Amino acid sequence: MKLPTIALTMGDAAGVGAEVIAKTLADGNVYARCRPIVIGDASVMRRANALVHSTQSLRIVDDLATWIPDASRIDVVDLALLGEDEIPFGALSAKAGDAAYRYLERANALALRGDLDAICTAPLNKAALHAGGHLFPGHTEILATLSGTREYAMMLTAPGLRVIHVTTHVGIIDAIARITPERVFTVARLAHQTLVRAGIDSPRIGVCGINPHAGENGLFGNGEEERQIVPGLARARAAGIDVDGPLPADTLFFRARRGDFDVVVAMYHDQGHGPIKVLGLEHGVNITVGLPYVRTSVDHGTAFDIAGTARADEGSMRAALDAAIALVP
């Protein structure tokens, strides 16, 4: 069986990205399940290897067509953007923000060319990204723009729970305005397609309301559920998608974890992110659905406060890599 080729992008060099990659790739079993290649700066990866006392050597790879992975080495597509120790740990840097974007740019190009099956991303810092001249809310929007993808969504997973979002990185007032029947249908369809790809033949999808108690028949709100959600769900059902809702969010996440649903459709950022993060950042995974390739990510930030201490937990990166392997067709 052909193993999937998965790029791990290093994220912000001042954060814990390279460290959690080094710790993850130190497990030789990874190489029995995929072909991992790091995209970033060899100098930053070398620093991370020393930090965690890795026994793996470092090799720069120029041609993926002839490349053969080896568990004794960490292989790097070296963009050579940052010098040795140029970016201090925990320091906001425009140069590191620009480099994090360039790693994604290269990974996207390689994936579109067919050299990669999936991209697994370490965290970037949004302030550094903006300081570097790239005004995006995060990875999801960058990769959608680079790949020319118009219909996409963010899915988060944690043990026992999956959540996909209708809106993400916008203020709550703007989020409510962006919830439309068309968008609700699109997100339900993307959720269905993603879970079928992951081996769930008939995914059960629970859909949150916007207001408390999903509006409770017009008692709360101004009819947003009936106007903005219900028509999208009707269209999803007509397409053969198993959706239920809109349902009160305060009980839906409990029901999903109990096993009533395979995924929850959240209407806005905090509605969906909160329950996932209560279950533990160390096992959370962020998945962008709708891209022309598989993309997963850790569900934590750059952790500037502990960067350079060797204390970063690699559990989320392991989980993200596992998810990428499972999602590659």
Phi and psi restraints in degrees (value plus and minus 20) as a CYANA .aco file:
   2 LYS   PHI     -94.5   -54.5
   2 LYS   PSI     106.7   146.7
   3 LEU   PHI     -99.3   -59.3
   3 LEU   PSI     122.9   162.9
   4 PRO   PHI     -90.1   -50.1
   4 PRO   PSI     122.0   162.0
   5 THR   PHI    -112.0   -72.0
   5 THR   PSI     100.4   140.4
   6 ILE   PHI    -145.3  -105.3
   6 ILE   PSI     103.8   143.8
   7 ALA   PHI    -109.0   -69.0
   7 ALA   PSI     115.7   155.7
   8 LEU   PHI    -129.0   -89.0
   8 LEU   PSI      91.0   131.0
   9 THR   PHI    -105.9   -65.9
   9 THR   PSI     121.1   161.1
  10 MET   PHI     -97.2   -57.2
  10 MET   PSI     -36.8     3.2
  11 GLY   PHI      51.1    91.1
  11 GLY   PSI    -171.9  -131.9
  12 ASP   PHI     -97.5   -57.5
  12 ASP   PSI     105.7   145.7
  13 ALA   PHI     -85.6   -45.6
  13 ALA   PSI     -40.2    -0.2
  14 ALA   PHI    -103.2   -63.2
  14 ALA   PSI     -28.1    11.9
  15 GLY   PHI    -122.8   -82.8
  15 GLY   PSI    -177.3  -137.3
  16 VAL   PHI    -116.2   -76.2
  16 VAL   PSI     -14.5    25.5
  17 GLY   PHI     -75.9   -35.9
  17 GLY   PSI     -73.3   -33.3
  18 ALA   PHI     -83.5   -43.5
  18 ALA   PSI     -55.0   -15.0
  19 GLU   PHI     -83.8   -43.8
  19 GLU   PSI     -67.3   -27.3
  20 VAL   PHI     -90.1   -50.1
  20 VAL   PSI     -48.2    -8.2
  21 ILE   PHI     -86.0   -46.0
  21 ILE   PSI     -66.2   -26.2
  22 ALA   PHI     -79.4   -39.4
  22 ALA   PSI     -63.4   -23.4
  23 LYS   PHI     -87.1   -47.1
  23 LYS   PSI     -57.6   -17.6
  24 THR   PHI     -88.0   -48.0
  24 THR   PSI     -64.2   -24.2
  25 LEU   PHI     -96.0   -56.0
  25 LEU   PSI     -30.9     9.1
  26 ALA   PHI     -88.2   -48.2
  26 ALA   PSI     -37.9     2.1
  27 ASP   PHI    -103.3   -63.3
  27 ASP   PSI      89.4   129.4
  28 GLY   PHI     -80.8   -40.8
  28 GLY   PSI     -41.9    -1.9
  29 ASN   PHI     -84.7   -44.7
  29 ASN   PSI     -43.3    -3.3
  30 VAL   PHI     -77.4   -37.4
  30 VAL   PSI     -60.5   -20.5
  31 TYR   PHI     -93.8   -53.8
  31 TYR   PSI     -34.8     5.2
  32 ALA   PHI    -103.7   -63.7
  32 ALA   PSI     -31.3     8.7
  33 ARG   PHI    -136.2   -96.2
  33 ARG   PSI     -38.6     1.4
  34 CYS   PHI    -179.0  -139.0
  34 CYS   PSI     152.9   192.9
  35 ARG   PHI    -129.5   -89.5
  35 ARG   PSI      75.2   115.2
  36 PRO   PHI    -106.6   -66.6
  36 PRO   PSI     116.8   156.8
  37 ILE   PHI    -156.4  -116.4
  37 ILE   PSI     110.6   150.6
  38 VAL   PHI    -109.2   -69.2
  38 VAL   PSI     116.3   156.3
  39 ILE   PHI    -135.3   -95.3
  39 ILE   PSI      98.1   138.1
  40 GLY   PHI     153.1   193.1
  40 GLY   PSI    -154.3  -114.3
  41 ASP   PHI    -138.7   -98.7
  41 ASP   PSI     105.8   145.8
  42 ALA   PHI     -80.3   -40.3
  42 ALA   PSI     -53.9   -13.9
  43 SER   PHI     -84.3   -44.3
  43 SER   PSI     -60.1   -20.1
  44 VAL   PHI     -90.5   -50.5
  44 VAL   PSI     -59.6   -19.6
  45 MET   PHI     -86.3   -46.3
  45 MET   PSI     -56.5   -16.5
  46 ARG   PHI     -84.3   -44.3
  46 ARG   PSI     -60.5   -20.5
  47 ARG   PHI     -83.4   -43.4
  47 ARG   PSI     -60.6   -20.6
  48 ALA   PHI     -86.2   -46.2
  48 ALA   PSI     -60.7   -20.7
  49 ASN   PHI     -79.1   -39.1
  49 ASN   PSI     -63.6   -23.6
  50 ALA   PHI     -85.1   -45.1
  50 ALA   PSI     -59.1   -19.1
  51 LEU   PHI     -81.0   -41.0
  51 LEU   PSI     -61.6   -21.6
  52 VAL   PHI    -117.1   -77.1
  52 VAL   PSI     -13.2    26.8
  53 HIS   PHI      37.7    77.7
  53 HIS   PSI      24.5    64.5
  54 SER   PHI     -89.4   -49.4
  54 SER   PSI     124.0   164.0
  55 THR   PHI    -112.1   -72.1
  55 THR   PSI     -23.6    16.4
  56 GLN   PHI     -99.4   -59.4
  56 GLN   PSI     121.3   161.3
  57 SER   PHI    -104.0   -64.0
  57 SER   PSI     152.9   192.9
  58 LEU   PHI    -136.5   -96.5
  58 LEU   PSI     116.2   156.2
  59 ARG   PHI    -153.0  -113.0
  59 ARG   PSI     114.3   154.3
  60 ILE   PHI    -108.9   -68.9
  60 ILE   PSI     110.4   150.4
  61 VAL   PHI    -130.8   -90.8
  61 VAL   PSI     105.4   145.4
  62 ASP   PHI    -121.2   -81.2
  62 ASP   PSI     -46.6    -6.6
  63 ASP   PHI    -153.1  -113.1
  63 ASP   PSI      87.6   127.6
  64 LEU   PHI     -90.4   -50.4
  64 LEU   PSI     -39.6     0.4
  65 ALA   PHI     -85.6   -45.6
  65 ALA   PSI     -52.3   -12.3
  66 THR   PHI    -128.8   -88.8
  66 THR   PSI     -16.3    23.7
  67 TRP   PHI     -95.8   -55.8
  67 TRP   PSI     114.6   154.6
  68 ILE   PHI    -144.2  -104.2
  68 ILE   PSI      96.0   136.0
  69 PRO   PHI     -87.6   -47.6
  69 PRO   PSI     137.6   177.6
  70 ASP   PHI    -165.5  -125.5
  70 ASP   PSI     108.7   148.7
  71 ALA   PHI     -84.3   -44.3
  71 ALA   PSI     -34.3     5.7
  72 SER   PHI    -103.7   -63.7
  72 SER   PSI     -24.6    15.4
  73 ARG   PHI    -150.6  -110.6
  73 ARG   PSI     131.4   171.4
  74 ILE   PHI    -122.0   -82.0
  74 ILE   PSI      99.2   139.2
  75 ASP   PHI    -115.2   -75.2
  75 ASP   PSI     117.7   157.7
  76 VAL   PHI    -151.5  -111.5
  76 VAL   PSI     109.2   149.2
  77 VAL   PHI    -103.1   -63.1
  77 VAL   PSI      86.4   126.4
  78 ASP   PHI    -112.4   -72.4
  78 ASP   PSI      92.9   132.9
  79 LEU   PHI    -102.6   -62.6
  79 LEU   PSI     -32.7     7.3
  80 ALA   PHI      31.9    71.9
  80 ALA   PSI      26.9    66.9
  81 LEU   PHI    -113.5   -73.5
  81 LEU   PSI     -43.9    -3.9
  82 LEU   PHI    -144.6  -104.6
  82 LEU   PSI     117.7   157.7
  83 GLY   PHI    -101.9   -61.9
  83 GLY   PSI     149.4   189.4
  84 GLU   PHI     -78.4   -38.4
  84 GLU   PSI     101.6   141.6
  85 ASP   PHI      39.4    79.4
  85 ASP   PSI       2.7    42.7
  86 GLU   PHI     -90.5   -50.5
  86 GLU   PSI     -52.7   -12.7
  87 ILE   PHI    -127.1   -87.1
  87 ILE   PSI      87.8   127.8
  88 PRO   PHI     -85.0   -45.0
  88 PRO   PSI     127.2   167.2
  89 PHE   PHI     -80.8   -40.8
  89 PHE   PSI     118.5   158.5
  90 GLY   PHI      56.4    96.4
  90 GLY   PSI     -11.8    28.2
  91 ALA   PHI    -127.8   -87.8
  91 ALA   PSI     110.3   150.3
  92 LEU   PHI     -86.9   -46.9
  92 LEU   PSI     107.5   147.5
  93 SER   PHI    -160.3  -120.3
  93 SER   PSI     104.2   144.2
  94 ALA   PHI     -82.8   -42.8
  94 ALA   PSI     -55.7   -15.7
  95 LYS   PHI     -86.8   -46.8
  95 LYS   PSI     -59.5   -19.5
  96 ALA   PHI     -88.0   -48.0
  96 ALA   PSI     -57.0   -17.0
  97 GLY   PHI     -83.2   -43.2
  97 GLY   PSI     -62.5   -22.5
  98 ASP   PHI     -85.0   -45.0
  98 ASP   PSI     -61.8   -21.8
  99 ALA   PHI     -82.2   -42.2
  99 ALA   PSI     -61.2   -21.2
 100 ALA   PHI     -79.4   -39.4
 100 ALA   PSI     -58.9   -18.9
 101 TYR   PHI     -85.6   -45.6
 101 TYR   PSI     -62.7   -22.7
 102 ARG   PHI     -84.1   -44.1
 102 ARG   PSI     -54.6   -14.6
 103 TYR   PHI     -81.2   -41.2
 103 TYR   PSI     -63.6   -23.6
 104 LEU   PHI     -85.5   -45.5
 104 LEU   PSI     -59.4   -19.4
 105 GLU   PHI     -79.5   -39.5
 105 GLU   PSI     -64.7   -24.7
 106 ARG   PHI     -87.8   -47.8
 106 ARG   PSI     -62.7   -22.7
 107 ALA   PHI     -81.7   -41.7
 107 ALA   PSI     -63.6   -23.6
 108 ASN   PHI     -80.1   -40.1
 108 ASN   PSI     -65.2   -25.2
 109 ALA   PHI     -81.6   -41.6
 109 ALA   PSI     -62.1   -22.1
 110 LEU   PHI     -87.0   -47.0
 110 LEU   PSI     -58.6   -18.6
 111 ALA   PHI     -87.2   -47.2
 111 ALA   PSI     -63.2   -23.2
 112 LEU   PHI     -85.4   -45.4
 112 LEU   PSI     -49.1    -9.1
 113 ARG   PHI     -97.8   -57.8
 113 ARG   PSI     -33.1     6.9
 114 GLY   PHI      75.6   115.6
 114 GLY   PSI     -14.0    26.0
 115 ASP   PHI     -99.4   -59.4
 115 ASP   PSI     -38.5     1.5
 116 LEU   PHI    -145.2  -105.2
 116 LEU   PSI     128.3   168.3
 117 ASP   PHI    -116.4   -76.4
 117 ASP   PSI     -45.2    -5.2
 118 ALA   PHI    -177.4  -137.4
 118 ALA   PSI     138.0   178.0
 119 ILE   PHI    -142.3  -102.3
 119 ILE   PSI     109.7   149.7
 120 CYS   PHI    -140.3  -100.3
 120 CYS   PSI      96.1   136.1
 121 THR   PHI    -125.8   -85.8
 121 THR   PSI     115.4   155.4
 122 ALA   PHI    -103.4   -63.4
 122 ALA   PSI     142.5   182.5
 123 PRO   PHI     -91.0   -51.0
 123 PRO   PSI     125.3   165.3
 124 LEU   PHI    -130.8   -90.8
 124 LEU   PSI     146.2   186.2
 125 ASN   PHI    -126.0   -86.0
 125 ASN   PSI     101.2   141.2
 126 LYS   PHI     -84.3   -44.3
 126 LYS   PSI     -57.3   -17.3
 127 ALA   PHI     -85.6   -45.6
 127 ALA   PSI     -61.4   -21.4
 128 ALA   PHI     -87.1   -47.1
 128 ALA   PSI     -60.5   -20.5
 129 LEU   PHI     -78.1   -38.1
 129 LEU   PSI     -66.0   -26.0
 130 HIS   PHI     -87.3   -47.3
 130 HIS   PSI     -60.1   -20.1
 131 ALA   PHI     -83.0   -43.0
 131 ALA   PSI     -49.1    -9.1
 132 GLY   PHI    -101.5   -61.5
 132 GLY   PSI     -18.3    21.7
 133 GLY   PHI      76.8   116.8
 133 GLY   PSI      -7.9    32.1
 134 HIS   PHI    -138.1   -98.1
 134 HIS   PSI      80.0   120.0
 135 LEU   PHI    -111.3   -71.3
 135 LEU   PSI      50.2    90.2
 136 PHE   PHI    -138.3   -98.3
 136 PHE   PSI     131.8   171.8
 137 PRO   PHI     -90.0   -50.0
 137 PRO   PSI     -45.9    -5.9
 138 GLY   PHI     152.5   192.5
 138 GLY   PSI    -187.9  -147.9
 139 HIS   PHI     -75.5   -35.5
 139 HIS   PSI     -66.0   -26.0
 140 THR   PHI     -74.3   -34.3
 140 THR   PSI     -70.5   -30.5
 141 GLU   PHI     -91.1   -51.1
 141 GLU   PSI     -53.1   -13.1
 142 ILE   PHI     -82.6   -42.6
 142 ILE   PSI     -71.6   -31.6
 143 LEU   PHI     -88.8   -48.8
 143 LEU   PSI     -54.2   -14.2
 144 ALA   PHI     -83.0   -43.0
 144 ALA   PSI     -62.8   -22.8
 145 THR   PHI     -86.9   -46.9
 145 THR   PSI     -66.6   -26.6
 146 LEU   PHI     -82.8   -42.8
 146 LEU   PSI     -54.9   -14.9
 147 SER   PHI    -112.3   -72.3
 147 SER   PSI     -23.1    16.9
 148 GLY   PHI      51.3    91.3
 148 GLY   PSI       8.8    48.8
 149 THR   PHI    -110.1   -70.1
 149 THR   PSI     108.0   148.0
 150 ARG   PHI    -119.9   -79.9
 150 ARG   PSI     -53.0   -13.0
 151 GLU   PHI    -129.8   -89.8
 151 GLU   PSI      89.5   129.5
 152 TYR   PHI    -172.1  -132.1
 152 TYR   PSI     146.7   186.7
 153 ALA   PHI    -176.6  -136.6
 153 ALA   PSI     139.7   179.7
 154 MET   PHI    -117.4   -77.4
 154 MET   PSI     105.6   145.6
 155 MET   PHI    -135.2   -95.2
 155 MET   PSI     111.9   151.9
 156 LEU   PHI    -131.9   -91.9
 156 LEU   PSI     122.3   162.3
 157 THR   PHI    -150.1  -110.1
 157 THR   PSI     127.1   167.1
 158 ALA   PHI    -165.7  -125.7
 158 ALA   PSI     146.5   186.5
 159 PRO   PHI     -73.5   -33.5
 159 PRO   PSI      95.8   135.8
 160 GLY   PHI      67.2   107.2
 160 GLY   PSI     -16.6    23.4
 161 LEU   PHI    -172.5  -132.5
 161 LEU   PSI     115.5   155.5
 162 ARG   PHI    -145.6  -105.6
 162 ARG   PSI     119.3   159.3
 163 VAL   PHI    -155.9  -115.9
 163 VAL   PSI     113.5   153.5
 164 ILE   PHI    -141.6  -101.6
 164 ILE   PSI     126.0   166.0
 165 HIS   PHI    -131.1   -91.1
 165 HIS   PSI     116.2   156.2
 166 VAL   PHI     -96.5   -56.5
 166 VAL   PSI     -62.1   -22.1
 167 THR   PHI    -150.7  -110.7
 167 THR   PSI     138.0   178.0
 168 THR   PHI    -152.2  -112.2
 168 THR   PSI    -113.0   -73.0
 169 HIS   PHI    -108.2   -68.2
 169 HIS   PSI      45.1    85.1
 170 VAL   PHI    -161.2  -121.2
 170 VAL   PSI     138.4   178.4
 171 GLY   PHI     -82.4   -42.4
 171 GLY   PSI     139.2   179.2
 172 ILE   PHI     -82.2   -42.2
 172 ILE   PSI     -58.5   -18.5
 173 ILE   PHI     -85.6   -45.6
 173 ILE   PSI     -63.7   -23.7
 174 ASP   PHI     -86.6   -46.6
 174 ASP   PSI     -55.5   -15.5
 175 ALA   PHI     -81.1   -41.1
 175 ALA   PSI     -66.6   -26.6
 176 ILE   PHI     -80.9   -40.9
 176 ILE   PSI     -59.2   -19.2
 177 ALA   PHI     -86.1   -46.1
 177 ALA   PSI     -47.7    -7.7
 178 ARG   PHI    -107.9   -67.9
 178 ARG   PSI     -25.3    14.7
 179 ILE   PHI    -100.5   -60.5
 179 ILE   PSI      91.0   131.0
 180 THR   PHI    -147.1  -107.1
 180 THR   PSI     138.8   178.8
 181 PRO   PHI     -75.7   -35.7
 181 PRO   PSI     -59.1   -19.1
 182 GLU   PHI     -83.3   -43.3
 182 GLU   PSI     -63.8   -23.8
 183 ARG   PHI     -88.0   -48.0
 183 ARG   PSI     -59.6   -19.6
 184 VAL   PHI     -81.2   -41.2
 184 VAL   PSI     -64.8   -24.8
 185 PHE   PHI     -81.6   -41.6
 185 PHE   PSI     -65.0   -25.0
 186 THR   PHI     -79.6   -39.6
 186 THR   PSI     -64.6   -24.6
 187 VAL   PHI     -87.5   -47.5
 187 VAL   PSI     -60.5   -20.5
 188 ALA   PHI     -81.2   -41.2
 188 ALA   PSI     -61.7   -21.7
 189 ARG   PHI     -85.1   -45.1
 189 ARG   PSI     -63.9   -23.9
 190 LEU   PHI     -83.0   -43.0
 190 LEU   PSI     -60.5   -20.5
 191 ALA   PHI     -82.0   -42.0
 191 ALA   PSI     -66.1   -26.1
 192 HIS   PHI     -79.1   -39.1
 192 HIS   PSI     -69.1   -29.1
 193 GLN   PHI     -82.6   -42.6
 193 GLN   PSI     -60.2   -20.2
 194 THR   PHI     -86.4   -46.4
 194 THR   PSI     -63.0   -23.0
 195 LEU   PHI     -92.4   -52.4
 195 LEU   PSI     -53.4   -13.4
 196 VAL   PHI     -83.0   -43.0
 196 VAL   PSI     -61.8   -21.8
 197 ARG   PHI     -81.3   -41.3
 197 ARG   PSI     -53.6   -13.6
 198 ALA   PHI    -101.6   -61.6
 198 ALA   PSI     -19.5    20.5
 199 GLY   PHI      84.7   124.7
 199 GLY   PSI     -13.9    26.1
 200 ILE   PHI    -116.9   -76.9
 200 ILE   PSI      89.3   129.3
 201 ASP   PHI     -86.6   -46.6
 201 ASP   PSI     -60.8   -20.8
 202 SER   PHI    -151.6  -111.6
 202 SER   PSI      58.4    98.4
 203 PRO   PHI     -82.9   -42.9
 203 PRO   PSI     119.2   159.2
 204 ARG   PHI    -119.9   -79.9
 204 ARG   PSI     102.4   142.4
 205 ILE   PHI    -135.5   -95.5
 205 ILE   PSI      99.9   139.9
 206 GLY   PHI    -119.6   -79.6
 206 GLY   PSI     114.2   154.2
 207 VAL   PHI    -136.1   -96.1
 207 VAL   PSI     104.9   144.9
 208 CYS   PHI     -91.3   -51.3
 208 CYS   PSI     132.9   172.9
 209 GLY   PHI    -104.0   -64.0
 209 GLY   PSI    -198.4  -158.4
 210 ILE   PHI    -117.0   -77.0
 210 ILE   PSI     -64.8   -24.8
 211 ASN   PHI    -112.3   -72.3
 211 ASN   PSI     147.0   187.0
 212 PRO   PHI     -74.1   -34.1
 212 PRO   PSI     118.3   158.3
 213 HIS   PHI      38.7    78.7
 213 HIS   PSI       6.4    46.4
 214 ALA   PHI      33.6    73.6
 214 ALA   PSI      16.6    56.6
 215 GLY   PHI      68.4   108.4
 215 GLY   PSI     -41.0    -1.0
 216 GLU   PHI      23.3    63.3
 216 GLU   PSI      41.1    81.1
 217 ASN   PHI      35.6    75.6
 217 ASN   PSI      20.3    60.3
 218 GLY   PHI      70.6   110.6
 218 GLY   PSI     -21.8    18.2
 219 LEU   PHI     -87.8   -47.8
 219 LEU   PSI     -56.2   -16.2
 220 PHE   PHI    -136.8   -96.8
 220 PHE   PSI     117.2   157.2
 221 GLY   PHI      65.4   105.4
 221 GLY   PSI    -183.4  -143.4
 222 ASN   PHI    -147.4  -107.4
 222 ASN   PSI      20.0    60.0
 223 GLY   PHI      59.8    99.8
 223 GLY   PSI       1.2    41.2
 224 GLU   PHI     -80.9   -40.9
 224 GLU   PSI     -59.9   -19.9
 225 GLU   PHI     -81.1   -41.1
 225 GLU   PSI     -70.3   -30.3
 226 GLU   PHI     -84.6   -44.6
 226 GLU   PSI     -54.5   -14.5
 227 ARG   PHI    -105.9   -65.9
 227 ARG   PSI     -59.5   -19.5
 228 GLN   PHI    -125.9   -85.9
 228 GLN   PSI     -40.2    -0.2
 229 ILE   PHI    -132.3   -92.3
 229 ILE   PSI     -69.6   -29.6
 230 VAL   PHI     -75.2   -35.2
 230 VAL   PSI     -64.6   -24.6
 231 PRO   PHI     -82.7   -42.7
 231 PRO   PSI     -53.9   -13.9
 232 GLY   PHI     -87.2   -47.2
 232 GLY   PSI     -56.6   -16.6
 233 LEU   PHI     -90.7   -50.7
 233 LEU   PSI     -56.3   -16.3
 234 ALA   PHI     -81.7   -41.7
 234 ALA   PSI     -60.6   -20.6
 235 ARG   PHI     -86.0   -46.0
 235 ARG   PSI     -58.6   -18.6
 236 ALA   PHI     -83.9   -43.9
 236 ALA   PSI     -63.7   -23.7
 237 ARG   PHI     -82.3   -42.3
 237 ARG   PSI     -59.7   -19.7
 238 ALA   PHI     -82.8   -42.8
 238 ALA   PSI     -46.3    -6.3
 239 ALA   PHI    -108.4   -68.4
 239 ALA   PSI     -14.7    25.3
 240 GLY   PHI      65.6   105.6
 240 GLY   PSI      -3.2    36.8
 241 ILE   PHI    -114.6   -74.6
 241 ILE   PSI     112.6   152.6
 242 ASP   PHI    -104.1   -64.1
 242 ASP   PSI      73.4   113.4
 243 VAL   PHI    -138.5   -98.5
 243 VAL   PSI     126.8   166.8
 244 ASP   PHI    -153.1  -113.1
 244 ASP   PSI     107.1   147.1
 245 GLY   PHI     133.3   173.3
 245 GLY   PSI    -195.0  -155.0
 246 PRO   PHI     -91.4   -51.4
 246 PRO   PSI     120.3   160.3
 247 LEU   PHI    -138.5   -98.5
 247 LEU   PSI     133.7   173.7
 248 PRO   PHI     -80.7   -40.7
 248 PRO   PSI     105.5   145.5
 249 ALA   PHI     -85.0   -45.0
 249 ALA   PSI     -48.2    -8.2
 250 ASP   PHI     -88.9   -48.9
 250 ASP   PSI     -38.0     2.0
 251 THR   PHI    -135.0   -95.0
 251 THR   PSI     -38.1     1.9
 252 LEU   PHI     -83.6   -43.6
 252 LEU   PSI     -61.2   -21.2
 253 PHE   PHI     -85.5   -45.5
 253 PHE   PSI     -57.4   -17.4
 254 PHE   PHI     -81.3   -41.3
 254 PHE   PSI     -65.6   -25.6
 255 ARG   PHI     -83.7   -43.7
 255 ARG   PSI     -58.4   -18.4
 256 ALA   PHI     -85.4   -45.4
 256 ALA   PSI     -62.1   -22.1
 257 ARG   PHI     -87.5   -47.5
 257 ARG   PSI     -49.9    -9.9
 258 ARG   PHI     -89.8   -49.8
 258 ARG   PSI     -41.8    -1.8
 259 GLY   PHI      95.1   135.1
 259 GLY   PSI     -14.9    25.1
 260 ASP   PHI     -91.1   -51.1
 260 ASP   PSI     -47.8    -7.8
 261 PHE   PHI    -155.3  -115.3
 261 PHE   PSI     132.0   172.0
 262 ASP   PHI    -108.4   -68.4
 262 ASP   PSI     -42.9    -2.9
 263 VAL   PHI    -176.5  -136.5
 263 VAL   PSI     129.5   169.5
 264 VAL   PHI    -130.6   -90.6
 264 VAL   PSI     114.5   154.5
 265 VAL   PHI    -113.7   -73.7
 265 VAL   PSI      93.1   133.1
 266 ALA   PHI    -115.1   -75.1
 266 ALA   PSI     127.9   167.9
 267 MET   PHI    -105.4   -65.4
 267 MET   PSI     -47.5    -7.5
 268 TYR   PHI    -170.2  -130.2
 268 TYR   PSI     149.1   189.1
 269 HIS   PHI     -69.8   -29.8
 269 HIS   PSI     -82.7   -42.7
 270 ASP   PHI     -90.8   -50.8
 270 ASP   PSI     -45.7    -5.7
 271 GLN   PHI     -80.4   -40.4
 271 GLN   PSI     -58.1   -18.1
 272 GLY   PHI    -114.2   -74.2
 272 GLY   PSI     -56.2   -16.2
 273 HIS   PHI     -89.9   -49.9
 273 HIS   PSI     -57.4   -17.4
 274 GLY   PHI     -76.2   -36.2
 274 GLY   PSI     -75.0   -35.0
 275 PRO   PHI     -79.9   -39.9
 275 PRO   PSI     -58.6   -18.6
 276 ILE   PHI     -82.5   -42.5
 276 ILE   PSI     -65.6   -25.6
 277 LYS   PHI     -94.8   -54.8
 277 LYS   PSI     -43.3    -3.3
 278 VAL   PHI     -82.7   -42.7
 278 VAL   PSI     -52.6   -12.6
 279 LEU   PHI     -96.1   -56.1
 279 LEU   PSI     -30.6     9.4
 280 GLY   PHI     101.6   141.6
 280 GLY   PSI      98.2   138.2
 281 LEU   PHI     -84.7   -44.7
 281 LEU   PSI     -45.8    -5.8
 282 GLU   PHI     -90.2   -50.2
 282 GLU   PSI     -33.6     6.4
 283 HIS   PHI    -143.7  -103.7
 283 HIS   PSI     -14.5    25.5
 284 GLY   PHI     -97.9   -57.9
 284 GLY   PSI     128.9   168.9
 285 VAL   PHI    -154.8  -114.8
 285 VAL   PSI     119.2   159.2
 286 ASN   PHI    -127.6   -87.6
 286 ASN   PSI     106.0   146.0
 287 ILE   PHI    -142.6  -102.6
 287 ILE   PSI     108.4   148.4
 288 THR   PHI    -113.2   -73.2
 288 THR   PSI      96.8   136.8
 289 VAL   PHI    -121.4   -81.4
 289 VAL   PSI     124.9   164.9
 290 GLY   PHI      87.2   127.2
 290 GLY   PSI     -35.6     4.4
 291 LEU   PHI     -91.2   -51.2
 291 LEU   PSI     141.4   181.4
 292 PRO   PHI     -96.8   -56.8
 292 PRO   PSI     -14.9    25.1
 293 TYR   PHI    -166.6  -126.6
 293 TYR   PSI     148.1   188.1
 294 VAL   PHI     -98.9   -58.9
 294 VAL   PSI     112.9   152.9
 295 ARG   PHI    -154.5  -114.5
 295 ARG   PSI     103.3   143.3
 296 THR   PHI    -145.3  -105.3
 296 THR   PSI     144.3   184.3
 297 SER   PHI    -174.2  -134.2
 297 SER   PSI     139.3   179.3
 298 VAL   PHI     -82.2   -42.2
 298 VAL   PSI     135.5   175.5
 299 ASP   PHI    -129.1   -89.1
 299 ASP   PSI      26.3    66.3
 300 HIS   PHI    -166.4  -126.4
 300 HIS   PSI     149.9   189.9
 301 GLY   PHI    -111.3   -71.3
 301 GLY   PSI    -185.1  -145.1
 302 THR   PHI     -95.4   -55.4
 302 THR   PSI     -34.1     5.9
 303 ALA   PHI      31.1    71.1
 303 ALA   PSI      32.2    72.2
 304 PHE   PHI     -75.3   -35.3
 304 PHE   PSI     -48.7    -8.7
 305 ASP   PHI     -87.2   -47.2
 305 ASP   PSI     -45.8    -5.8
 306 ILE   PHI    -137.6   -97.6
 306 ILE   PSI     -16.3    23.7
 307 ALA   PHI     -80.0   -40.0
 307 ALA   PSI     114.6   154.6
 308 GLY   PHI      68.0   108.0
 308 GLY   PSI     -19.3    20.7
 309 THR   PHI    -120.7   -80.7
 309 THR   PSI     -26.6    13.4
 310 ALA   PHI      47.8    87.8
 310 ALA   PSI      -1.2    38.8
 311 ARG   PHI    -119.2   -79.2
 311 ARG   PSI     -23.0    17.0
 312 ALA   PHI     -85.6   -45.6
 312 ALA   PSI     115.5   155.5
 313 ASP   PHI    -105.6   -65.6
 313 ASP   PSI     105.8   145.8
 314 GLU   PHI    -109.8   -69.8
 314 GLU   PSI     -12.7    27.3
 315 GLY   PHI     -76.9   -36.9
 315 GLY   PSI     -62.1   -22.1
 316 SER   PHI     -88.3   -48.3
 316 SER   PSI     -56.5   -16.5
 317 MET   PHI     -86.5   -46.5
 317 MET   PSI     -59.9   -19.9
 318 ARG   PHI     -80.7   -40.7
 318 ARG   PSI     -65.5   -25.5
 319 ALA   PHI     -83.9   -43.9
 319 ALA   PSI     -58.7   -18.7
 320 ALA   PHI     -85.1   -45.1
 320 ALA   PSI     -59.7   -19.7
 321 LEU   PHI     -87.4   -47.4
 321 LEU   PSI     -61.1   -21.1
 322 ASP   PHI     -79.7   -39.7
 322 ASP   PSI     -62.9   -22.9
 323 ALA   PHI     -83.6   -43.6
 323 ALA   PSI     -61.8   -21.8
 324 ALA   PHI     -81.3   -41.3
 324 ALA   PSI     -64.3   -24.3
 325 ILE   PHI     -80.1   -40.1
 325 ILE   PSI     -63.1   -23.1
 326 ALA   PHI     -88.2   -48.2
 326 ALA   PSI     -49.6    -9.6
 327 LEU   PHI    -109.0   -69.0
 327 LEU   PSI     -37.5     2.5
 328 VAL   PHI     -86.5   -46.5
 328 VAL   PSI     105.2   145.2
